[in-house]
């Protein structure tokens, strides 16, 4: 049974709910539990450092195909997108040809990009890529007020080769290759993130790609929610970001904002 409590030493106020366990702790008991959790947090931090090192140690694959993108500054190759730096991070954003607006989940993620100057001064360029036309991209980017570089891969194999877009033939077969396995997909565009390196000779290498929930740590809203008593509070009906996330200009509007990304967030 879940009990209730009032703050000690204050006038009676709104009844608050206790922890899910129904137990309240004295400060000494809380400290024991907190230090036990701290040990697990430190273990997680060290394990994450190790995992990051293993990620960096993955073998590289040379990019042999020339991909051309439509950008606000004209056509550019994948090598051009590095903008003089040696490392490139590509956010595969769901905005397909003919779409009126971008995916809610991808838009939620894009809101967290913020000021990229620190990465740019640490030899990393970040670029967002979608298969929509540049005009469609620019229209949605301006609506959202984003300032990051966003280019179109329309007409190239880039999205298909990095397994975030799927042909009509693949969709007709009922399963697509996504997140390193064959899986069901009801949509021909899915989210992801890819990383590339360019050496001094101009050779470009693919070093890493992640899909589904793989880039979730980049969404600081989730990281902050994970610190709070209610957590992500995604209690249904979808039990993912579709329960509450909206495009940032839609929170005062009624209706359900569908997110194609959210359909994949349990497929890590």
C-alpha positions in Angstrom: 0.0 0.0 0.0 1.3 3.5 -0.9 1.2 5.9 2.1 1.3 9.6 2.1 3.3 12.1 4.2 3.5 15.7 5.2 6.7 17.7 5.5 7.8 17.8 9.1 8.2 21.2 10.7 5.9 23.0 8.2 2.3 23.9 8.1 0.1 21.2 6.5 0.2 21.6 2.7 -0.5 19.5 -0.4 -0.2 15.8 0.2 2.9 14.4 -1.5 3.5 11.0 -2.8 6.4 8.9 -1.3 8.9 6.8 -3.3 7.3 4.0 -5.3 8.4 1.5 -2.6 6.2 3.3 -0.1 9.1 3.7 2.3 10.5 7.0 3.7 14.1 7.1 5.0 15.9 8.9 7.7 18.9 10.9 6.4 21.3 8.2 7.6 19.5 5.5 5.8 19.3 7.6 2.6 23.0 8.2 2.8 23.7 4.4 2.9 21.4 3.9 -0.1 22.9 6.8 -2.0 26.6 5.8 -1.5 25.7 2.3 -2.7 24.2 3.8 -5.8 27.2 6.0 -6.2 29.4 3.0 -6.4 27.3 1.7 -9.3 27.3 5.1 -11.0 31.1 5.2 -10.8 31.3 1.6 -12.2 28.9 2.7 -15.0 31.2 5.8 -15.8 34.3 3.6 -16.0 32.4 1.1 -18.1 31.3 3.8 -20.5 34.9 5.1 -20.8 35.9 1.6 -21.7 33.1 1.2 -24.2 34.0 4.6 -25.8 37.6 3.3 -26.2 36.3 0.2 -27.9 34.2 2.3 -30.2 37.2 4.3 -31.2 39.1 1.1 -31.8 36.7 -0.2 -34.4 38.2 -0.9 -37.8 37.6 1.8 -40.5 36.1 1.3 -43.9 37.3 3.5 -46.8 34.5 5.3 -48.6 35.0 4.5 -52.2 31.8 6.0 -53.7 31.5 9.7 -54.3 28.4 11.2 -52.7 27.2 14.6 -53.7 24.9 16.7 -51.6 22.8 19.8 -52.3 23.7 22.5 -49.8 22.9 26.2 -49.4 26.3 26.9 -50.8 26.0 24.6 -53.9 26.8 21.0 -54.5 29.3 19.4 -52.1 30.9 16.0 -51.8 31.1 14.0 -48.6 34.7 15.1 -48.3 33.7 18.8 -48.7 31.3 18.5 -45.7 34.2 18.2 -43.3 34.8 22.0 -43.8 38.6 21.6 -43.2 38.3 19.4 -40.2 39.3 15.7 -39.9 36.1 14.3 -38.2 32.6 14.5 -39.4 29.4 13.5 -37.5 26.3 13.0 -39.7 22.8 13.1 -38.1 20.4 11.2 -40.4 17.3 13.2 -39.9 13.9 11.9 -41.1 12.6 14.3 -43.6 11.7 12.6 -46.9 10.9 14.0 -50.3 7.4 15.5 -50.2 7.1 15.5 -46.4 5.5 18.6 -45.0 7.5 18.5 -41.8 10.2 16.5 -40.1 9.9 13.6 -37.7 8.9 14.6 -34.2 11.6 12.5 -32.6 14.3 13.8 -34.9 13.1 17.3 -34.3 13.3 16.7 -30.5 16.9 15.6 -31.0 17.8 18.5 -33.2 16.6 20.9 -30.5 19.6 19.7 -28.4 22.3 20.6 -30.9 22.8 24.1 -29.6 26.1 25.9 -30.2 28.5 23.7 -32.1 31.5 26.0 -31.7 33.2 23.8 -29.1 33.1 20.8 -31.4 34.2 22.9 -34.4 37.2 24.1 -32.4 38.0 20.5 -31.4 38.3 19.2 -35.0 34.7 17.9 -35.4 32.1 19.1 -37.9 28.4 18.2 -37.4 26.1 18.0 -40.4 22.4 17.0 -40.7 21.4 15.0 -43.8 18.0 14.3 -45.1 16.6 12.9 -48.4 14.1 15.8 -48.8 14.9 18.5 -51.3 17.0 21.5 -50.1 13.9 23.7 -50.5 11.9 21.4 -48.2 14.7 21.3 -45.7 15.2 25.0 -45.7 11.5 25.6 -45.2 11.3 23.4 -42.1 14.7 24.6 -40.7 13.5 28.2 -40.8 10.2 27.2 -39.1 12.1 25.5 -36.3 14.7 28.3 -36.0 17.7 26.0 -36.3 21.1 27.3 -37.4 23.1 24.1 -38.0 24.2 22.9 -41.4 21.5 20.8 -43.0 22.0 19.3 -46.5 20.0 17.2 -49.0 21.2 13.7 -50.1 18.4 13.5 -52.7 19.4 11.7 -55.8 22.4 10.0 -54.2 22.8 6.5 -52.6 24.0 7.9 -49.3 20.9 7.3 -47.2 20.5 3.8 -48.7 24.1 2.8 -48.3 24.1 3.8 -44.6 20.8 2.0 -44.0 18.5 4.8 -43.0 16.4 4.9 -46.2 14.8 1.9 -48.0 13.7 1.3 -51.5 10.2 0.3 -52.6 11.5 -3.2 -53.3 12.9 -3.5 -49.8 9.6 -2.2 -48.3 7.6 -4.7 -50.4 9.6 -7.6 -48.9 8.3 -6.7 -45.5 11.7 -6.4 -43.7 14.6 -4.0 -44.0 18.2 -4.1 -42.9 18.4 -1.6 -40.0 20.5 -1.5 -36.8 22.6 -4.4 -38.1 19.8 -6.9 -38.6 16.7 -7.5 -40.6 13.6 -6.0 -39.0 10.1 -4.8 -39.7 9.5 -1.3 -40.8 6.4 0.5 -41.7 8.2 3.6 -43.0 10.9 4.0 -45.6 13.0 6.4 -43.6 14.6 5.7 -40.1 16.9 7.6 -37.8 20.7 7.2 -37.3 24.0 8.8 -36.8 27.2 8.1 -38.7 30.8 9.2 -38.1 33.6 9.7 -40.7 37.3 10.5 -40.7 39.3 12.2 -43.4 43.1 11.8 -43.5 45.7 14.3 -44.8 45.6 12.8 -48.3 41.8 13.4 -48.5 40.7 9.8 -48.1 37.4 9.4 -46.2 36.7 6.5 -43.9 33.5 5.4 -42.2 34.3 4.7 -38.6 30.9 4.3 -36.8 27.1 4.3 -37.2 24.4 3.9 -34.6 20.7 3.6 -34.9 17.4 3.5 -32.9 18.3 4.5 -29.3 22.1 4.5 -30.0 22.5 8.3 -29.9 20.1 8.8 -27.0 22.8 10.1 -24.7 23.0 13.2 -26.9 19.4 14.2 -25.9 20.1 16.1 -22.7 16.4 16.4 -21.9 16.3 12.7 -21.3 19.5 12.8 -19.3 18.0 15.4 -17.0 14.7 13.5 -16.7 16.6 10.3 -15.7 17.8 12.2 -12.6 14.3 13.1 -11.4 11.8 11.1 -9.3 9.4 10.6 -12.1 12.0 9.8 -14.7 10.9 10.0 -18.3 7.3 9.5 -17.2 6.3 7.8 -20.4 3.4 6.0 -19.0 1.3 5.3 -22.1 -0.3 4.7 -24.4 2.9 4.4 -26.4 5.4 4.2 -23.6 8.0 6.3 -25.5 8.4 9.9 -26.5 5.2 9.8 -28.5 3.4 10.1 -25.1 4.6 13.7 -24.6 7.1 15.1 -27.0 5.9 17.7 -29.6 7.7 19.9 -32.1 8.7 22.8 -30.0 6.2 25.1 -31.7 3.3 22.7 -31.1 3.1 22.3 -27.3 0.1 24.6 -27.1 -1.7 22.9 -29.9 -4.1 19.9 -29.5 -3.5 16.6 -31.2 -1.1 13.7 -31.4 2.2 14.4 -33.0 3.3 11.1 -34.5 7.0 10.2 -34.4 8.5 7.7 -36.8 11.7 7.6 -34.6 9.6 6.5 -31.6 8.5 3.4 -33.3 12.1 2.2 -33.3 13.2 3.4 -29.8 12.7 -0.1 -28.3 14.8 -1.8 -31.0 18.3 -0.9 -29.6 
